[in-house]
Amino acid sequence: MTNVVVLIKHVPDYTAEWKLSDDDYTLDRGAVDGIIDEINERAVEQALQITEANGGEVTIMSAGPEKTADAIRKALSMGADKAIHIQDDAIHGSDAVQTAYLLATALGTVDGVELVIAGNESSDGRAGAVPAMIAEYLDLPHVTHLRKLEVSGDSLTGERETDDGIYTVEASLPAIVSVNEKINEPRFPSFKGIMAAKKKVPTVLTVAELGIEDGVVGGGNSGSSVTGVTPKPPRSAGERITDEGDGGVKVVEYLAGQKII
Ligand SMILES: Cc1cc2nc3c(=O)[nH]c(=O)nc-3n(C[C@H](O)[C@H](O)[C@H](O)COP(=O)(O)OP(=O)(O)OC[C@H]3O[C@@H](n4cnc5c(N)ncnc54)[C@H](O)[C@@H]3O)c2cc1C
């Protein structure tokens, strides 16, 4: 039996144009439709495969505004058993440390958690730090960037992929891991799954219900904040070089002019 919690984030649809609010540069989550972050769909898939092989339950956990319920429903439709939604206006503007503290505290309310699966980085904030911070708060083993993950007995094994190569890793349970986009292809929710999800009502928790004092999370107490934003300049059209027998020379001259060679 392996009880797994999957941390999912509700993020703005990648295909829509995102907007940061003009006053505090937080993401204007109300302005665009949201979806479950793609990497988190894969995390849910991995949790389902692990519990299908070993037994156990999959619990979804997410902190975010009301619309986060859509992402949670998608995960439940895929087959997760239950969900916890931390929803409170007081969370707005939290940085990665506060988010990790919030999630670590909420994980403490779930009985018998053996494995926590997160994505390696979210597609909006991209801190790539929350799972490691939770590991630190809860004093759990942590392995990151897994492209393969298996659980056997009271330990996990996996393949960790970085720019340097592939590492074979193992850790004792309970543990928290993060997975990369190569871990699996997530399943589509079946009609049966979608209908079953309607009956799985998420537990909604506020910051106070988690026993966290007023002002601990949220922008008013965040250690870091975004103080300015400059959009990336649009890509220039580039320079076309026509080969009239001297193409090689022209390319070299261009590269030298750009100080690339
Ligand atoms: C434009 C922008 C810039 C930001 N810059 C910073 C910054 O420089 N420093 C900083 O501290 N914060 C920053 N933040 C805030 C940060 O994104 C949030 O605190 C966020 O909740 C956690 O960071 P992340 O999504 O980047 O996490 P990551 O560490 O990138 O997320 C990895 C995984 O953690 C889990 N996870 C993350 N958030 C949640 C959640 N709310 N609920 C459930 N699971 C979750 C998911 O499994 C996710 O795949 C920024 C936010 C924005 C929108």
The ligand as a Tripos MOL2 file, in Angstrom:
@<TRIPOS>MOLECULE
LIG
   53    58     1     0     0
SMALL
NO_CHARGES

@<TRIPOS>ATOM
      1 C1          5.9050   36.1350  -12.4870 C.3       1 LIG1
      2 C2          6.1270   35.5380  -11.1280 C.ar      1 LIG1
      3 C3          7.3760   35.6030  -10.5700 C.ar      1 LIG1
      4 C4          7.6050   35.0780   -9.3090 C.ar      1 LIG1
      5 N1          8.8510   35.1520   -8.7960 N.ar      1 LIG1
      6 C5          9.0970   34.6360   -7.5760 C.ar      1 LIG1
      7 C6         10.4040   34.7000   -7.0050 C.ar      1 LIG1
      8 O1         11.3330   35.2000   -7.6150 O.2       1 LIG1
      9 N2         10.5980   34.1680   -5.7690 N.ar      1 LIG1
     10 C7          9.5680   33.5910   -5.0770 C.ar      1 LIG1
     11 O2          9.7970   33.1380   -3.9570 O.2       1 LIG1
     12 N3          8.3300   33.4840   -5.5710 N.ar      1 LIG1
     13 C8          8.0720   34.0200   -6.8080 C.ar      1 LIG1
     14 N4          6.8170   33.9420   -7.3340 N.ar      1 LIG1
     15 C9          5.7760   33.3550   -6.5490 C.3       1 LIG1
     16 C10         5.7470   31.8590   -6.7030 C.3       1 LIG1
     17 O3          5.5570   31.5220   -8.0620 O.3       1 LIG1
     18 C11         4.6000   31.3420   -5.8510 C.3       1 LIG1
     19 O4          4.9620   31.4840   -4.5200 O.3       1 LIG1
     20 C12         4.1830   29.9150   -6.1210 C.3       1 LIG1
     21 O5          3.0790   29.5520   -5.3500 O.3       1 LIG1
     22 C13         5.2760   28.8830   -5.8380 C.3       1 LIG1
     23 O6          6.2370   29.0140   -6.7430 O.3       1 LIG1
     24 P1          6.2290   28.2160   -8.1420 P.3       1 LIG1
     25 O7          4.8840   27.9830   -8.6820 O.co2     1 LIG1
     26 O8          7.1690   29.0020   -8.9530 O.co2     1 LIG1
     27 O9          6.7580   26.8140   -7.6310 O.3       1 LIG1
     28 P2          7.7100   25.6510   -8.2490 P.3       1 LIG1
     29 O10         8.6840   25.3830   -7.2180 O.co2     1 LIG1
     30 O11         8.1680   26.0930   -9.6330 O.co2     1 LIG1
     31 O12         6.6300   24.5190   -8.4000 O.3       1 LIG1
     32 C14         7.0560   23.1630   -8.4290 C.3       1 LIG1
     33 C15         5.9210   22.2790   -8.0160 C.3       1 LIG1
     34 O13         5.4880   22.5980   -6.6860 O.3       1 LIG1
     35 C16         4.0790   22.3680   -6.5740 C.3       1 LIG1
     36 N5          3.3700   23.6090   -6.2840 N.ar      1 LIG1
     37 C17         3.7980   24.8960   -6.4650 C.ar      1 LIG1
     38 N6          2.8420   25.7590   -6.0900 N.ar      1 LIG1
     39 C18         1.7950   25.0360   -5.6740 C.ar      1 LIG1
     40 C19         0.5030   25.3460   -5.1730 C.ar      1 LIG1
     41 N7          0.0940   26.6100   -5.0340 N.pl3     1 LIG1
     42 N8         -0.3250   24.3180   -4.8240 N.ar      1 LIG1
     43 C20         0.0650   23.0390   -4.9680 C.ar      1 LIG1
     44 N9          1.2700   22.6840   -5.4520 N.ar      1 LIG1
     45 C21         2.1170   23.6560   -5.7980 C.ar      1 LIG1
     46 C22         3.6340   21.7960   -7.9300 C.3       1 LIG1
     47 O14         3.7550   20.4000   -7.9020 O.3       1 LIG1
     48 C23         4.6730   22.3820   -8.8780 C.3       1 LIG1
     49 O15         4.7470   21.6370  -10.0810 O.3       1 LIG1
     50 C24         6.5650   34.4660   -8.5980 C.ar      1 LIG1
     51 C25         5.3020   34.3660   -9.1770 C.ar      1 LIG1
     52 C26         5.0690   34.8970  -10.4250 C.ar      1 LIG1
     53 C27         3.7020   34.7850  -11.0220 C.3       1 LIG1
@<TRIPOS>BOND
     1     1     2 1
     2     2     3 ar
     3     2    52 ar
     4     3     4 ar
     5     4     5 ar
     6     4    50 ar
     7     5     6 ar
     8     6     7 ar
     9     6    13 1
    10     7     8 2
    11     7     9 ar
    12     9    10 ar
    13    10    11 2
    14    10    12 ar
    15    12    13 ar
    16    13    14 ar
    17    14    15 1
    18    14    50 ar
    19    15    16 1
    20    16    17 1
    21    16    18 1
    22    18    19 1
    23    18    20 1
    24    20    21 1
    25    20    22 1
    26    22    23 1
    27    23    24 1
    28    24    25 2
    29    24    26 1
    30    24    27 1
    31    27    28 1
    32    28    29 2
    33    28    30 1
    34    28    31 1
    35    31    32 1
    36    32    33 1
    37    33    34 1
    38    33    48 1
    39    34    35 1
    40    35    36 1
    41    35    46 1
    42    36    37 ar
    43    36    45 ar
    44    37    38 ar
    45    38    39 ar
    46    39    40 ar
    47    39    45 ar
    48    40    41 1
    49    40    42 ar
    50    42    43 ar
    51    43    44 ar
    52    44    45 ar
    53    46    47 1
    54    46    48 1
    55    48    49 1
    56    50    51 ar
    57    51    52 ar
    58    52    53 1
@<TRIPOS>SUBSTRUCTURE
     1 LIG1         1 GROUP 0 **** ****
